[in-house]
Amino acid sequence: MTCVLGWELSLARAALEAEGFVVCCTMVSSRKGVKGNESRVIRQRQTGAAEVELACSVFKTDLEYQE
């Protein structure tokens, strides 16, 4: 299984699905609730023979981004 920590969520999901895994995503946020513009994988865990759980959080990666 490819390590996708730090990857953008859609790319991570596509890579793991291409390897034959069923991917489940859980969104995680800080109590402060900082707004962002890009979901990144912060945890990866194999939950079954062909199942992977990804924990993702939104980060502000574009300094020009305003909501």
Jmol script that loads the backbone (N, CA, C; Angstrom):
load data "model"
ATOM      1  N   MET A   1       0.845  -1.170   0.000  1.00  0.00           N
ATOM      2  CA  MET A   1       0.000   0.000   0.000  1.00  0.00           C
ATOM      3  C   MET A   1       0.894   1.238   0.000  1.00  0.00           C
ATOM      4  N   THR A   2       0.555   2.160  -0.887  1.00  0.00           N
ATOM      5  CA  THR A   2       1.282   3.419  -0.980  1.00  0.00           C
ATOM      6  C   THR A   2       0.984   4.293   0.236  1.00  0.00           C
ATOM      7  N   CYS A   3       2.014   4.897   0.796  1.00  0.00           N
ATOM      8  CA  CYS A   3       1.830   5.844   1.897  1.00  0.00           C
ATOM      9  C   CYS A   3       1.386   7.174   1.286  1.00  0.00           C
ATOM     10  N   VAL A   4       0.207   7.658   1.691  1.00  0.00           N
ATOM     11  CA  VAL A   4      -0.344   8.877   1.111  1.00  0.00           C
ATOM     12  C   VAL A   4      -0.431  10.023   2.125  1.00  0.00           C
ATOM     13  N   LEU A   5       0.291   9.926   3.218  1.00  0.00           N
ATOM     14  CA  LEU A   5       0.291  10.994   4.225  1.00  0.00           C
ATOM     15  C   LEU A   5       0.745  12.310   3.602  1.00  0.00           C
ATOM     16  N   GLY A   6      -0.032  13.339   3.840  1.00  0.00           N
ATOM     17  CA  GLY A   6       0.298  14.658   3.311  1.00  0.00           C
ATOM     18  C   GLY A   6      -0.239  14.908   1.915  1.00  0.00           C
ATOM     19  N   TRP A   7      -0.764  13.881   1.273  1.00  0.00           N
ATOM     20  CA  TRP A   7      -1.292  14.038  -0.079  1.00  0.00           C
ATOM     21  C   TRP A   7      -2.623  14.764  -0.048  1.00  0.00           C
ATOM     22  N   GLU A   8      -2.952  15.420  -1.159  1.00  0.00           N
ATOM     23  CA  GLU A   8      -4.275  16.010  -1.342  1.00  0.00           C
ATOM     24  C   GLU A   8      -5.270  14.859  -1.414  1.00  0.00           C
ATOM     25  N   LEU A   9      -6.426  15.015  -0.806  1.00  0.00           N
ATOM     26  CA  LEU A   9      -7.377  13.923  -0.628  1.00  0.00           C
ATOM     27  C   LEU A   9      -7.764  13.226  -1.930  1.00  0.00           C
ATOM     28  N   SER A  10      -8.103  13.955  -2.955  1.00  0.00           N
ATOM     29  CA  SER A  10      -8.553  13.316  -4.200  1.00  0.00           C
ATOM     30  C   SER A  10      -7.445  12.482  -4.837  1.00  0.00           C
ATOM     31  N   LEU A  11      -6.215  12.944  -4.760  1.00  0.00           N
ATOM     32  CA  LEU A  11      -5.092  12.184  -5.315  1.00  0.00           C
ATOM     33  C   LEU A  11      -4.818  10.931  -4.493  1.00  0.00           C
ATOM     34  N   ALA A  12      -4.904  11.055  -3.172  1.00  0.00           N
ATOM     35  CA  ALA A  12      -4.682   9.909  -2.284  1.00  0.00           C
ATOM     36  C   ALA A  12      -5.734   8.838  -2.518  1.00  0.00           C
ATOM     37  N   ARG A  13      -6.990   9.256  -2.595  1.00  0.00           N
ATOM     38  CA  ARG A  13      -8.088   8.315  -2.831  1.00  0.00           C
ATOM     39  C   ARG A  13      -7.905   7.598  -4.168  1.00  0.00           C
ATOM     40  N   ALA A  14      -7.581   8.341  -5.206  1.00  0.00           N
ATOM     41  CA  ALA A  14      -7.396   7.748  -6.533  1.00  0.00           C
ATOM     42  C   ALA A  14      -6.251   6.737  -6.545  1.00  0.00           C
ATOM     43  N   ALA A  15      -5.151   7.067  -5.877  1.00  0.00           N
ATOM     44  CA  ALA A  15      -3.991   6.174  -5.849  1.00  0.00           C
ATOM     45  C   ALA A  15      -4.325   4.864  -5.144  1.00  0.00           C
ATOM     46  N   LEU A  16      -5.008   4.955  -4.015  1.00  0.00           N
ATOM     47  CA  LEU A  16      -5.342   3.748  -3.250  1.00  0.00           C
ATOM     48  C   LEU A  16      -6.416   2.914  -3.950  1.00  0.00           C
ATOM     49  N   GLU A  17      -7.393   3.577  -4.560  1.00  0.00           N
ATOM     50  CA  GLU A  17      -8.418   2.842  -5.302  1.00  0.00           C
ATOM     51  C   GLU A  17      -7.810   2.128  -6.506  1.00  0.00           C
ATOM     52  N   ALA A  18      -6.802   2.735  -7.134  1.00  0.00           N
ATOM     53  CA  ALA A  18      -6.111   2.102  -8.266  1.00  0.00           C
ATOM     54  C   ALA A  18      -5.373   0.838  -7.821  1.00  0.00           C
ATOM     55  N   GLU A  19      -4.999   0.779  -6.544  1.00  0.00           N
ATOM     56  CA  GLU A  19      -4.342  -0.411  -5.998  1.00  0.00           C
ATOM     57  C   GLU A  19      -5.355  -1.455  -5.532  1.00  0.00           C
ATOM     58  N   GLY A  20      -6.655  -1.153  -5.665  1.00  0.00           N
ATOM     59  CA  GLY A  20      -7.683  -2.107  -5.309  1.00  0.00           C
ATOM     60  C   GLY A  20      -8.283  -1.947  -3.928  1.00  0.00           C
ATOM     61  N   PHE A  21      -7.978  -0.855  -3.252  1.00  0.00           N
ATOM     62  CA  PHE A  21      -8.510  -0.624  -1.910  1.00  0.00           C
ATOM     63  C   PHE A  21      -9.841   0.125  -1.962  1.00  0.00           C
ATOM     64  N   VAL A  22     -10.706  -0.184  -1.016  1.00  0.00           N
ATOM     65  CA  VAL A  22     -11.915   0.603  -0.777  1.00  0.00           C
ATOM     66  C   VAL A  22     -11.514   1.659   0.250  1.00  0.00           C
ATOM     67  N   VAL A  23     -11.753   2.924  -0.068  1.00  0.00           N
ATOM     68  CA  VAL A  23     -11.275   4.024   0.773  1.00  0.00           C
ATOM     69  C   VAL A  23     -12.439   4.698   1.490  1.00  0.00           C
ATOM     70  N   CYS A  24     -12.279   4.867   2.798  1.00  0.00           N
ATOM     71  CA  CYS A  24     -13.239   5.573   3.640  1.00  0.00           C
ATOM     72  C   CYS A  24     -12.524   6.801   4.201  1.00  0.00           C
ATOM     73  N   CYS A  25     -13.171   7.959   4.117  1.00  0.00           N
ATOM     74  CA  CYS A  25     -12.540   9.192   4.591  1.00  0.00           C
ATOM     75  C   CYS A  25     -13.286   9.761   5.795  1.00  0.00           C
ATOM     76  N   THR A  26     -12.517  10.231   6.763  1.00  0.00           N
ATOM     77  CA  THR A  26     -13.059  10.892   7.936  1.00  0.00           C
ATOM     78  C   THR A  26     -12.438  12.280   8.006  1.00  0.00           C
ATOM     79  N   MET A  27     -13.279  13.307   8.108  1.00  0.00           N
ATOM     80  CA  MET A  27     -12.768  14.665   8.209  1.00  0.00           C
ATOM     81  C   MET A  27     -12.493  15.006   9.671  1.00  0.00           C
ATOM     82  N   VAL A  28     -11.359  15.644   9.912  1.00  0.00           N
ATOM     83  CA  VAL A  28     -10.923  16.033  11.248  1.00  0.00           C
ATOM     84  C   VAL A  28     -10.690  17.543  11.229  1.00  0.00           C
ATOM     85  N   SER A  29     -11.115  18.227  12.289  1.00  0.00           N
ATOM     86  CA  SER A  29     -10.874  19.673  12.340  1.00  0.00           C
ATOM     87  C   SER A  29     -10.414  20.072  13.737  1.00  0.00           C
ATOM     88  N   SER A  30      -9.747  21.188  13.800  1.00  0.00           N
ATOM     89  CA  SER A  30      -9.283  21.692  15.088  1.00  0.00           C
ATOM     90  C   SER A  30     -10.440  22.383  15.808  1.00  0.00           C
ATOM     91  N   ARG A  31     -10.315  22.545  17.084  1.00  0.00           N
ATOM     92  CA  ARG A  31     -11.352  23.248  17.846  1.00  0.00           C
ATOM     93  C   ARG A  31     -11.473  24.702  17.408  1.00  0.00           C
ATOM     94  N   LYS A  32     -10.348  25.255  16.981  1.00  0.00           N
ATOM     95  CA  LYS A  32     -10.326  26.643  16.542  1.00  0.00           C
ATOM     96  C   LYS A  32     -11.084  26.818  15.227  1.00  0.00           C
ATOM     97  N   GLY A  33     -11.109  25.780  14.419  1.00  0.00           N
ATOM     98  CA  GLY A  33     -11.864  25.819  13.175  1.00  0.00           C
ATOM     99  C   GLY A  33     -11.285  26.734  12.121  1.00  0.00           C
ATOM    100  N   VAL A  34      -9.989  26.659  11.901  1.00  0.00           N
ATOM    101  CA  VAL A  34      -9.338  27.483  10.885  1.00  0.00           C
ATOM    102  C   VAL A  34      -9.859  27.089   9.511  1.00  0.00           C
ATOM    103  N   LYS A  35     -10.235  28.086   8.717  1.00  0.00           N
ATOM    104  CA  LYS A  35     -10.752  27.815   7.379  1.00  0.00           C
ATOM    105  C   LYS A  35      -9.595  27.592   6.421  1.00  0.00           C
ATOM    106  N   GLY A  36      -9.820  26.718   5.459  1.00  0.00           N
ATOM    107  CA  GLY A  36      -8.779  26.417   4.494  1.00  0.00           C
ATOM    108  C   GLY A  36      -9.356  26.141   3.140  1.00  0.00           C
ATOM    109  N   ASN A  37      -8.496  25.706   2.229  1.00  0.00           N
ATOM    110  CA  ASN A  37      -8.937  25.489   0.864  1.00  0.00           C
ATOM    111  C   ASN A  37      -8.476  24.155   0.274  1.00  0.00           C
ATOM    112  N   GLU A  38      -7.820  23.316   1.057  1.00  0.00           N
ATOM    113  CA  GLU A  38      -7.325  22.058   0.505  1.00  0.00           C
ATOM    114  C   GLU A  38      -7.323  20.962   1.562  1.00  0.00           C
ATOM    115  N   SER A  39      -7.962  19.827   1.242  1.00  0.00           N
ATOM    116  CA  SER A  39      -7.995  18.687   2.161  1.00  0.00           C
ATOM    117  C   SER A  39      -6.743  17.846   1.982  1.00  0.00           C
ATOM    118  N   ARG A  40      -6.071  17.551   3.082  1.00  0.00           N
ATOM    119  CA  ARG A  40      -4.859  16.738   3.073  1.00  0.00           C
ATOM    120  C   ARG A  40      -5.012  15.556   4.012  1.00  0.00           C
ATOM    121  N   VAL A  41      -4.342  14.446   3.688  1.00  0.00           N
ATOM    122  CA  VAL A  41      -4.387  13.240   4.512  1.00  0.00           C
ATOM    123  C   VAL A  41      -3.446  13.422   5.699  1.00  0.00           C
ATOM    124  N   ILE A  42      -3.989  13.227   6.918  1.00  0.00           N
ATOM    125  CA  ILE A  42      -3.161  13.356   8.120  1.00  0.00           C
ATOM    126  C   ILE A  42      -2.983  12.019   8.841  1.00  0.00           C
ATOM    127  N   ARG A  43      -3.785  11.003   8.456  1.00  0.00           N
ATOM    128  CA  ARG A  43      -3.623   9.667   9.032  1.00  0.00           C
ATOM    129  C   ARG A  43      -4.131   8.647   8.025  1.00  0.00           C
ATOM    130  N   GLN A  44      -3.440   7.516   7.969  1.00  0.00           N
ATOM    131  CA  GLN A  44      -3.799   6.428   7.057  1.00  0.00           C
ATOM    132  C   GLN A  44      -3.768   5.136   7.849  1.00  0.00           C
ATOM    133  N   ARG A  45      -4.840   4.351   7.721  1.00  0.00           N
ATOM    134  CA  ARG A  45      -4.915   3.114   8.498  1.00  0.00           C
ATOM    135  C   ARG A  45      -5.620   2.045   7.680  1.00  0.00           C
ATOM    136  N   GLN A  46      -5.006   0.878   7.593  1.00  0.00           N
ATOM    137  CA  GLN A  46      -5.640  -0.243   6.904  1.00  0.00           C
ATOM    138  C   GLN A  46      -6.613  -0.893   7.875  1.00  0.00           C
ATOM    139  N   THR A  47      -7.895  -0.973   7.478  1.00  0.00           N
ATOM    140  CA  THR A  47      -8.934  -1.484   8.361  1.00  0.00           C
ATOM    141  C   THR A  47      -9.428  -2.867   7.956  1.00  0.00           C
ATOM    142  N   GLY A  48      -8.962  -3.370   6.847  1.00  0.00           N
ATOM    143  CA  GLY A  48      -9.345  -4.690   6.360  1.00  0.00           C
ATOM    144  C   GLY A  48      -8.389  -5.123   5.276  1.00  0.00           C
ATOM    145  N   ALA A  49      -8.619  -6.295   4.729  1.00  0.00           N
ATOM    146  CA  ALA A  49      -7.720  -6.819   3.697  1.00  0.00           C
ATOM    147  C   ALA A  49      -7.597  -5.860   2.513  1.00  0.00           C
ATOM    148  N   ALA A  50      -8.707  -5.244   2.137  1.00  0.00           N
ATOM    149  CA  ALA A  50      -8.695  -4.319   1.000  1.00  0.00           C
ATOM    150  C   ALA A  50      -9.409  -3.016   1.359  1.00  0.00           C
ATOM    151  N   GLU A  51      -9.315  -2.611   2.619  1.00  0.00           N
ATOM    152  CA  GLU A  51      -9.984  -1.388   3.076  1.00  0.00           C
ATOM    153  C   GLU A  51      -8.992  -0.464   3.774  1.00  0.00           C
ATOM    154  N   VAL A  52      -9.124   0.827   3.497  1.00  0.00           N
ATOM    155  CA  VAL A  52      -8.244   1.833   4.085  1.00  0.00           C
ATOM    156  C   VAL A  52      -9.093   2.990   4.599  1.00  0.00           C
ATOM    157  N   GLU A  53      -8.754   3.478   5.784  1.00  0.00           N
ATOM    158  CA  GLU A  53      -9.397   4.663   6.332  1.00  0.00           C
ATOM    159  C   GLU A  53      -8.402   5.814   6.285  1.00  0.00           C
ATOM    160  N   LEU A  54      -8.830   6.925   5.719  1.00  0.00           N
ATOM    161  CA  LEU A  54      -8.009   8.126   5.674  1.00  0.00           C
ATOM    162  C   LEU A  54      -8.645   9.190   6.556  1.00  0.00           C
ATOM    163  N   ALA A  55      -7.850   9.799   7.415  1.00  0.00           N
ATOM    164  CA  ALA A  55      -8.299  10.955   8.187  1.00  0.00           C
ATOM    165  C   ALA A  55      -7.743  12.182   7.479  1.00  0.00           C
ATOM    166  N   CYS A  56      -8.623  13.144   7.206  1.00  0.00           N
ATOM    167  CA  CYS A  56      -8.222  14.314   6.426  1.00  0.00           C
ATOM    168  C   CYS A  56      -8.581  15.589   7.166  1.00  0.00           C
ATOM    169  N   SER A  57      -7.826  16.620   6.894  1.00  0.00           N
ATOM    170  CA  SER A  57      -8.082  17.920   7.488  1.00  0.00           C
ATOM    171  C   SER A  57      -7.892  18.982   6.412  1.00  0.00           C
ATOM    172  N   VAL A  58      -8.585  20.088   6.578  1.00  0.00           N
ATOM    173  CA  VAL A  58      -8.486  21.180   5.606  1.00  0.00           C
ATOM    174  C   VAL A  58      -7.375  22.120   6.047  1.00  0.00           C
ATOM    175  N   PHE A  59      -6.519  22.460   5.097  1.00  0.00           N
ATOM    176  CA  PHE A  59      -5.398  23.361   5.350  1.00  0.00           C
ATOM    177  C   PHE A  59      -5.478  24.552   4.413  1.00  0.00           C
ATOM    178  N   LYS A  60      -4.967  25.665   4.865  1.00  0.00           N
ATOM    179  CA  LYS A  60      -4.872  26.853   4.024  1.00  0.00           C
ATOM    180  C   LYS A  60      -3.509  26.806   3.347  1.00  0.00           C
ATOM    181  N   THR A  61      -3.489  26.288   2.108  1.00  0.00           N
ATOM    182  CA  THR A  61      -2.231  26.136   1.391  1.00  0.00           C
ATOM    183  C   THR A  61      -2.010  27.236   0.376  1.00  0.00           C
ATOM    184  N   ASP A  62      -3.051  27.991   0.064  1.00  0.00           N
ATOM    185  CA  ASP A  62      -2.953  29.100  -0.875  1.00  0.00           C
ATOM    186  C   ASP A  62      -3.056  30.384  -0.073  1.00  0.00           C
ATOM    187  N   LEU A  63      -1.965  31.117   0.040  1.00  0.00           N
ATOM    188  CA  LEU A  63      -1.941  32.319   0.879  1.00  0.00           C
ATOM    189  C   LEU A  63      -2.859  33.421   0.369  1.00  0.00           C
ATOM    190  N   GLU A  64      -3.210  33.369  -0.920  1.00  0.00           N
ATOM    191  CA  GLU A  64      -4.096  34.358  -1.496  1.00  0.00           C
ATOM    192  C   GLU A  64      -5.571  34.008  -1.282  1.00  0.00           C
ATOM    193  N   TYR A  65      -5.844  32.783  -0.793  1.00  0.00           N
ATOM    194  CA  TYR A  65      -7.224  32.298  -0.620  1.00  0.00           C
ATOM    195  C   TYR A  65      -7.942  33.090   0.461  1.00  0.00           C
ATOM    196  N   GLN A  66      -9.157  33.549   0.137  1.00  0.00           N
ATOM    197  CA  GLN A  66      -9.982  34.258   1.117  1.00  0.00           C
ATOM    198  C   GLN A  66     -11.386  33.700   1.022  1.00  0.00           C
ATOM    199  N   GLU A  67     -12.002  33.480   2.146  1.00  0.00           N
ATOM    200  CA  GLU A  67     -13.361  32.938   2.146  1.00  0.00           C
ATOM    201  C   GLU A  67     -14.341  33.958   2.623  1.00  0.00           C
TER     202      GLU A  67
END
end "model"
wireframe off; spacefill off
backbone 0.3
color backbone group
